[in-house]
Structure formats: structure tokens, C-alpha cells
Amino acid sequence: MIKTLSLVLTDESRDAPALRAAIAIAGREEAHLDIACLGLEPVPLEAMPMAAAQIIVESGRADAEDRAQGLAAWAKAELPLDIRANVEARTVMSLNLTALAARVGRFSDLAVIARPYGRNRDHLAPAVAEALLFGTGAPVLVVPDAALDWSRPFRRVCLAWNGTDEAMRAARGALPFLCAAEAVDVVIIDPPLHAHDRSDPGGDLSLWLARHGVKAEVAVLARTQPRIADILTRFATERGCDAVVMGAYGHSRLREAMLGGATRDMLSQVPFPLLMAH
């Protein structure tokens, strides 16, 4: 069950799709919505004269407070009267951003974010996304830029499965969405020869899902393209899936940043709503 949603806002235009999605889901699930509106304070450089540093910090703090209050006013204006929500304006230095974002989402059943990578994204969006994924233990719903109808549950869901802890946490966190869906496609791409379920790929997962009343079909796909993200996107598109569930950062963030990976690729595009967990 989803009873508490969390949302961290840092930019009005970028985070608007996430706010709309969070409001709709909170209304649909009769859940509480916690919204943190962040203004970023500057960090003074040690090389600066003390007087100059103090002026810059005080000016930057005032700008950050104005920014946070502006975001809070915007969020409150968007909230319908029947939504139970708490909107808080906070200022934070960049060094403390990830810790604060993690605290916001720690006691939520679902954190909601906008697309963190790609065009028109600054350094704040990835920092918030990674803080929620790594620091909360909660599932994270990544919202596409395009407008969607969030008033109804996902009709068909693609569940990417590779047997990892991250994939299992994502599946468990997505249970409210999976149970509400009419159909779930469990997608396994190029399973290793030594996998314990080689004779029945995804069998244990399908049995667990069935006990929760989830109607799941398993599709085992060959790796016909270099990028896992492209295979998942094509499959989900062809099947008419409304969302994709997958584990996040099975490899290190550094490796994904340097060499690429399914998580980074999907977070850069977000072709569908993505429900992720680490």
C-alpha cells in the first residue's frame, strides 16, 4: 500500500511533471504527500577574503530562501484542496543536499522525481535522484517529461528481471502497481548459463507474484542490441506497456557514468514511467 509519497523540488519547470504525478497518485491512493522545496546556498571558497565570503554567503542565503519560498508557493497553488500534503521550504548547501534529500524520502512508501539526466538538466537533478535511490530504501518513480494520465493505475507493466537484489527490491517496491495492473511482462535478457533457474527463467519470481494475485508472463530475450535500455524500451513499446520496473545501479555509479549502463541510459531518456530501487 502507498500511504506516504515524497517529492523534492528544486526547479519549477523541470519538476512540474513529477509534481503533477505525485498529486494524482496521492489522490488516487488517498495517501499523504510530503514536499520539500529546496533553495541551494553557495559554499564559500577558502581563498576568498573573510569579508567577501560573508557577503557572498549572506546574499546567496537570501537568494536560496527566496527560491525555496517561491517553489513552496508554486507547489501549494498546484495542490487540490482534497490532497493531504505538507509543503516545506528549506535551504541547503550543496554539500548537504544528498543527506537532506535522503531524509525527506526515508519514511515514504514512494519517492517521485522528474527525469534526472539528459537535456536541460543541471547537477541538482542527478544529486536528488541518487540520494533518493541510495539513501532511502524506498522505491523511486521517475516521471517522463510528457504529460500522462496519472488518475488511473498502470494497465500493463514491464518488469525487468535479472535475479539481482536490486531487481528484487524494485519488484517488491512496485507491488502496489503490479497488483493493480491487468498484465505484467517479466523480461529476462540473455540469462547467464550458470543461473540457478536456467531451466525455468523467472519461475520463482512468477510464483511469488502469483501469490500476490499478479498475472505475469515471462519473456526471455536475446541481447540483440548493445544497450539493455534499447531492448527494454522496444519490448515495452511493442507490448503496449505503461511503465517499466527495474533495479537501479547494479554496477557502481562511476562505472555507469564512465562506461554507460542500463540505469543511466534509462534515466537519461525515461521513455516510460520508471519504477526503480537500489
C-alpha positions in Angstrom: 0.0 0.0 0.0 1.1 3.5 -0.7 0.3 5.8 2.2 3.1 8.4 2.1 4.7 9.9 -1.0 7.7 12.2 -1.0 8.8 14.8 -3.5 11.9 17.0 -3.6 11.5 20.2 -5.7 14.5 22.2 -7.0 13.2 23.7 -10.3 9.7 24.6 -11.2 9.8 23.8 -14.9 11.8 20.7 -14.6 9.9 19.2 -11.6 6.4 20.1 -12.9 5.7 16.6 -14.3 6.8 15.0 -11.1 4.5 17.2 -9.0 1.5 16.5 -11.2 2.2 12.8 -11.0 2.6 12.8 -7.2 -0.6 14.8 -6.7 -2.6 12.4 -8.9 -1.2 9.3 -7.2 -1.7 10.7 -3.7 -5.3 11.5 -4.6 -5.9 8.1 -6.1 -4.3 6.2 -3.2 -5.7 8.5 -0.5 -2.1 9.0 0.6 -0.2 11.8 2.3 2.2 13.9 0.2 5.4 15.3 1.7 7.0 18.0 -0.5 10.4 19.6 0.2 11.2 22.8 -1.7 15.0 23.4 -1.8 17.0 26.5 -2.3 20.7 25.9 -2.8 23.1 28.1 -0.7 26.6 28.9 -2.1 29.6 27.4 -0.5 32.3 30.0 0.3 35.8 29.4 -1.1 38.7 29.3 1.4 40.7 31.5 -0.9 38.2 34.4 -0.5 38.8 37.2 1.9 36.6 36.7 5.0 34.5 39.8 4.4 33.9 38.9 0.8 33.0 35.4 1.7 30.5 36.6 4.3 28.8 39.0 1.8 28.5 36.2 -0.8 27.2 33.7 1.7 24.6 36.1 3.1 23.4 37.2 -0.3 23.4 33.6 -1.5 21.4 32.5 1.5 18.8 35.2 0.9 18.5 34.1 -2.8 18.2 30.5 -1.7 15.4 31.4 0.8 13.6 33.3 -1.9 14.0 30.3 -4.2 12.7 27.8 -1.7 9.7 30.0 -0.7 8.9 30.6 -4.4 8.9 26.8 -5.0 6.7 26.3 -2.0 4.2 28.9 -3.1 4.0 27.3 -6.5 3.6 23.8 -5.1 0.8 24.9 -2.7 -1.0 26.6 -5.6 -1.0 23.4 -7.5 -2.4 21.2 -4.7 -6.1 20.4 -4.8 -8.0 21.1 -1.6 -8.7 17.3 -1.0 -5.0 16.3 -1.0 -3.3 15.8 2.4 0.1 17.4 2.0 2.9 19.0 3.8 5.0 21.6 1.9 8.2 22.8 3.5 10.7 25.3 2.2 14.3 24.5 3.0 17.7 26.0 2.2 20.7 23.7 2.0 24.4 23.9 1.0 25.3 21.7 -2.0 27.5 19.5 0.3 24.4 18.6 2.4 22.0 18.2 -0.5 22.1 14.4 -0.7 21.7 13.9 3.0 18.7 16.2 3.2 17.0 14.6 0.1 17.6 11.2 1.6 15.9 12.3 4.9 12.9 13.6 3.0 12.3 10.2 1.4 13.3 7.8 4.1 9.8 7.4 5.6 7.9 7.3 2.4 6.4 4.4 0.5 7.2 6.0 -2.8 9.5 8.9 -3.9 8.7 10.7 -7.1 11.2 12.5 -9.3 11.5 14.0 -12.7 14.0 12.8 -15.4 17.4 13.5 -13.8 19.8 13.2 -16.8 19.9 14.4 -20.4 18.9 17.7 -22.0 18.0 20.7 -19.7 19.2 19.0 -16.6 21.7 20.6 -14.1 23.7 18.9 -11.4 20.9 19.2 -8.8 18.6 16.7 -10.5 21.0 13.8 -10.5 22.1 14.5 -6.9 18.5 14.3 -5.7 17.7 11.2 -7.7 20.8 9.3 -6.5 20.2 10.4 -2.9 16.7 9.0 -3.0 17.8 5.8 -4.7 20.8 5.1 -2.5 19.8 6.8 0.8 16.1 5.9 1.4 15.5 2.2 0.6 12.2 3.4 -0.9 11.1 2.8 -4.5 11.5 5.8 -6.8 9.1 6.6 -9.5 10.8 8.5 -12.4 8.3 10.6 -14.4 8.7 11.3 -18.1 8.6 14.9 -19.4 5.5 14.1 -21.5 2.0 14.7 -19.9 0.4 11.4 -18.8 -2.9 10.4 -17.2 -1.9 9.5 -13.6 -5.5 9.2 -12.4 -5.6 5.5 -13.2 -3.2 2.6 -12.4 -0.8 1.3 -15.0 -2.7 -1.1 -17.2 0.4 -3.2 -18.3 3.8 -3.2 -16.7 7.2 -4.4 -17.9 9.2 -5.9 -15.1 12.9 -6.2 -15.9 14.4 -9.2 -14.1 18.0 -10.4 -13.8 17.9 -12.0 -10.4 19.8 -9.3 -8.5 19.0 -7.8 -5.1 18.3 -4.5 -6.9 15.7 -6.1 -9.2 14.0 -7.9 -6.3 13.8 -4.6 -4.3 12.3 -2.9 -7.3 9.7 -5.7 -7.8 8.8 -5.6 -4.1 8.5 -1.8 -4.1 6.4 -2.0 -7.2 3.9 -4.5 -5.8 1.0 -1.9 -5.4 1.4 -1.1 -9.1 1.9 -4.7 -10.2 -1.2 -5.8 -8.3 -3.3 -3.1 -9.8 -2.1 -3.9 -13.4 -4.1 -6.0 -15.8 -1.0 -7.7 -17.0 2.7 -7.8 -16.1 5.5 -8.8 -18.6 8.6 -10.2 -16.8 11.5 -9.6 -19.2 14.8 -11.5 -18.9 17.5 -10.5 -21.3 20.2 -13.0 -22.1 20.2 -15.0 -18.8 23.6 -16.5 -17.9 24.3 -20.2 -18.4 25.1 -20.7 -14.8 21.8 -19.1 -13.5 20.1 -21.4 -10.9 16.8 -21.0 -12.7 18.2 -21.7 -16.2 15.7 -24.4 -16.8 12.8 -22.1 -15.7 13.9 -18.5 -16.0 11.8 -16.2 -13.8 9.9 -19.2 -12.3 10.4 -18.3 -8.7 9.6 -14.7 -9.3 6.4 -15.6 -11.2 5.3 -17.9 -8.4 5.9 -15.1 -5.8 3.9 -12.6 -8.0 1.1 -15.1 -8.5 0.7 -15.5 -4.7 0.0 -11.7 -4.7 -2.6 -12.1 -7.4 -0.3 -10.7 -10.2 -0.9 -12.1 -13.7 2.6 -12.3 -15.1 4.1 -13.7 -18.3 7.8 -14.3 -18.7 9.7 -13.3 -21.9 13.3 -14.4 -22.4 15.0 -12.2 -24.9 18.4 -12.4 -26.6 20.7 -9.5 -26.4 20.2 -8.3 -30.0 21.3 -4.7 -29.3 24.4 -3.3 -27.4 22.3 -1.4 -24.9 19.9 -3.1 -22.5 17.9 0.1 -22.3 17.1 -0.1 -26.0 15.9 -3.7 -25.8 13.7 -2.9 -22.8 12.3 0.2 -24.5 11.5 -1.7 -27.7 9.9 -4.6 -25.9 7.8 -2.3 -23.7 6.6 -0.3 -26.7 5.7 -3.3 -28.7 3.7 -4.8 -25.8 1.9 -1.6 -25.0 3.3 -1.3 -21.5 2.6 1.8 -19.5 5.6 1.6 -17.2 8.9 -0.2 -16.6 10.1 -1.6 -13.2 13.8 -2.3 -12.8 16.6 -2.4 -10.3 18.9 0.6 -10.3 22.7 0.8 -10.4 23.6 -2.9 -10.3 27.1 -1.5 -11.3 28.7 1.4 -9.5 27.7 4.9 -10.3 31.2 5.7 -11.5 31.2 2.8 -13.9 27.8 3.8 -15.2 28.9 7.4 -15.7 32.1 6.4 -17.5 31.1 3.3 -19.5 27.3 3.6 -19.5 24.7 1.1 -18.2 21.0 0.3 -18.3 20.2 2.5 -15.3 22.0 5.6 -16.7 20.6 5.0 -20.2 17.0 4.7 -19.0 17.3 7.7 -16.6 18.6 9.8 -19.5 15.6 9.0 -21.7 12.7 8.0 -19.4 10.6 6.8 -22.3 8.0 5.4 -19.8 7.4 5.9 -16.1 10.2 4.1 -14.4 9.9 2.5 -11.0 13.3 1.8 -9.6 15.0 0.7 -6.5 18.6 0.1 -5.5 
